[in-house]
């Protein structure tokens, strides 16, 4: 009994810490992002992405739509490369015992959680010039959550030139 309560408290604490995590964006402030016009995807990165093929295509399509709306075009000779990767793992939430006159048991809920990462790599310098990450808790409609995370991540890409 004590073990289940302690486990539930630890998992709740970890959930609280992870749920406070927000979008994280880092970029090279010395780069003039207006020089970039074309992009491509890092093929090896897509191959290593541990997601079903349908979700990979959805992510690529969504990013392409966002970048197209921002004036970028896909090219076989791009200015920058988009690398996508995830760190997803199983999540188990254990809720304290549910008591009824006839039985008692813990309620367990399983889902996936982790982080979606996007790196923008300048092909001339071969350096990451922009990097973003977004926490995901994939319960329910994964596609909606991926779409929301991608729009949140790329909302302020490209960053405006520092003055």
C-alpha positions in Angstrom: 0.0 0.0 0.0 2.7 2.5 0.9 4.6 1.5 -2.2 1.6 2.4 -4.5 1.1 5.7 -2.7 4.8 6.6 -2.9 4.9 5.6 -6.6 1.8 7.7 -7.3 3.4 10.7 -5.5 6.6 10.3 -7.5 4.8 10.0 -10.8 2.6 13.0 -9.9 5.7 15.1 -9.1 7.4 14.1 -12.3 4.2 15.0 -14.2 4.1 18.4 -12.6 7.7 19.1 -13.4 7.3 17.9 -17.0 4.0 19.7 -17.5 5.7 23.0 -16.5 8.2 22.5 -19.3 7.4 24.9 -22.1 8.6 25.5 -25.6 12.3 26.0 -25.7 13.9 27.9 -28.6 17.6 28.7 -29.1 19.2 30.3 -32.1 22.3 32.0 -33.3 21.6 35.8 -32.8 24.4 36.7 -35.3 22.6 35.0 -38.2 20.5 37.0 -40.7 17.7 34.5 -41.2 16.3 36.6 -44.2 19.1 35.0 -46.3 17.3 31.6 -46.2 14.8 30.9 -48.9 14.9 27.2 -49.5 14.9 24.1 -47.3 15.0 20.3 -47.4 14.7 17.6 -44.7 17.6 15.7 -43.3 16.8 12.2 -44.7 18.8 10.2 -42.2 17.1 12.0 -39.4 13.7 11.1 -40.8 14.7 7.5 -41.2 15.8 7.4 -37.5 12.6 9.0 -36.3 10.9 6.4 -34.1 7.3 7.0 -35.3 5.0 5.2 -37.6 5.4 6.2 -41.3 1.9 7.9 -41.3 2.9 10.2 -38.4 6.3 11.0 -40.0 4.5 12.0 -43.2 2.0 14.1 -41.2 4.8 15.9 -39.4 6.7 16.6 -42.6 3.6 17.8 -44.4 2.7 20.1 -41.4 6.2 21.6 -41.3 6.2 22.1 -45.0 2.9 23.9 -44.9 4.2 26.2 -42.1 7.4 27.0 -44.0 5.5 27.5 -47.2 3.2 29.9 -45.5 6.3 31.8 -44.3 7.7 32.1 -47.8 10.2 29.3 -47.9 10.2 26.7 -50.7 11.4 23.1 -50.7 14.5 22.5 -52.9 17.0 19.9 -53.8 19.7 22.5 -53.3 18.5 24.1 -50.0 19.8 26.9 -47.9 19.0 25.0 -44.7 18.1 21.5 -43.7 15.3 20.6 -41.2 16.1 17.8 -38.8 13.3 16.3 -36.7 13.7 13.9 -33.8 11.8 12.8 -30.8 12.4 11.4 -27.4 9.2 9.6 -26.6 8.6 7.0 -23.9 5.8 5.3 -22.2 4.1 7.0 -19.3 2.1 5.3 -16.7 -0.1 7.2 -14.3 -1.3 5.4 -11.2 -4.2 6.9 -9.3 -4.8 6.0 -5.7 -7.2 3.2 -4.8 -10.8 3.5 -5.8 -13.0 2.2 -3.0 -16.4 0.8 -3.4 -18.4 -1.5 -1.1 -17.4 -4.5 -3.2 -13.8 -3.9 -4.2 -10.8 -1.6 -4.2 -8.2 -1.1 -6.9 -5.8 1.4 -8.3 -6.6 3.1 -11.6 -3.8 3.0 -14.2 -3.6 5.1 -17.3 -1.0 4.5 -20.0 0.1 7.1 -22.6 3.3 8.3 -24.4 5.1 11.4 -23.5 8.4 13.1 -24.4 9.9 15.9 -26.5 9.7 16.8 -30.1 12.9 18.5 -31.4 13.5 20.5 -34.6 16.9 21.7 -35.7 17.6 24.1 -38.5 21.1 23.5 -40.0 22.8 26.0 -42.3 24.3 24.0 -45.1 27.1 26.4 -45.8 28.5 26.5 -42.3 27.2 23.0 -41.4 26.0 24.4 -38.0 22.7 24.3 -36.2 21.5 27.9 -36.4 18.1 27.4 -34.8 16.8 24.7 -32.4 13.4 24.2 -30.8 11.8 21.6 -28.5 8.3 21.1 -27.3 7.0 18.7 -24.6 4.3 16.3 -25.8 1.9 14.1 -23.8 0.3 12.0 -26.5 -3.1 11.1 -25.2 -6.1 11.1 -27.4 -5.6 12.6 -30.8 -1.8 12.4 -31.5 -2.1 14.3 -34.8 -3.8 17.3 -33.2 -1.1 17.4 -30.5 1.7 17.1 -33.1 0.1 19.9 -35.2 -0.2 22.1 -32.2 3.4 21.5 -31.1 4.7 22.2 -34.6 2.8 25.4 -34.9 3.9 26.5 -31.5 7.6 25.7 -32.2 7.7 27.4 -35.6 5.4 30.4 -34.7 8.4 32.7 -34.4 10.6 31.1 -37.0 12.5 32.7 -38.6 13.5 35.0 -35.7 13.6 38.7 -36.5 17.1 40.2 -36.7 18.3 41.6 -33.3 18.6 45.3 -33.2 
